[in-house]
Amino acid sequence: MLCRLDSSALAQMKDALRNAGLPADDLSNDLLAFRLDDPNGPAGWAALEIFGDQALLRSVVVLPQFQRTGRGSDLVRQVITIAIVTGIRRLWLLTETAGPFFERLGFQTVDRMAAPDAIQATSEFRKCCPASATCMTLAL
């Protein structure tokens, strides 16, 4: 089950991201953040940073015990569905290690400069992810 996080639940998401070695300090209440729950508790998190009909998919993390179980794919697919319902026409993301995972979900690698200016101006693009991170996109 996917649930939207309120500001009080962001701390748990930040902890999961930090434990996975991912950036978390720039998460804010402006994001649409989500948690995927398992019957025994949280399984993973993801967020959307929205700019008109474009959005940055970010902060996707699945707890170690749920990796390679399909929960990550389920999480991203559910967030994609929410993006579509919200009116998003294209998703963008940066990744250093999960390119093949996102390719299996339909994302394509593109030049980082292909992202719209608003996406390039995010802290994810400017500060959190190095220039060597792979930029990917998905038309919805």
Secondary structure, 3 states (H helix, E strand, C coil): CEEECCHHHHHHHHHHHHHCCCCCCCCCCCCEEEEEEECCEEEEEEEEEEECCEEEEEEEEECHHHCCCCHHHHHHHHHHHHHHHHCCCEEEEEECCCHHHHHHCCCEEECHHHCCHHHHCCHHHHHHCCCCCEEEEEEC
